[in-house]
């Protein structure tokens, strides 16, 4: 039983030393100008590859991943705005329904009936009028001046 605590202590010490060694190695790699230059070159190469891909996709008239992402964001934005408009229309509809005398369909039907009745009366009056309109007095006076 006495060996178990010693093994645990040894394991912890070895683990700590391993972590320290690995941390020191990583720090030296990060500080190394050669590694820094290699990483910068890799990032530059990646950026150039992305630009070349976008140019090729554009030449083929195909959307790039960035174009699709922008389009997706715009569609989401429009969808959210449309939902807001729909909610506003629903609230407006509820408020109009709650107003006294808000039965718009019945009111419109009444207006249409009144317009039909007025149209019939105007038609009846038109039929009672003579076929040719009477001449105006000013027209008679100008005709007399010409003679």
Secondary structure, DSSP 8 states (H G I E B T S, - for coil): -HHHHHHHHHHHHHHHHHHHHHHHHHHHHHH-HHHHHHHHHHHHHHHHHHHHHHHHHHHTT---HHHHHHHHHHHHHHHHHHHHHHHHHHHHHHHHHHSTT--HHHHHHHHHHHHHHHHHHHHHHHHHS-SS----HHHHHHHHHH-
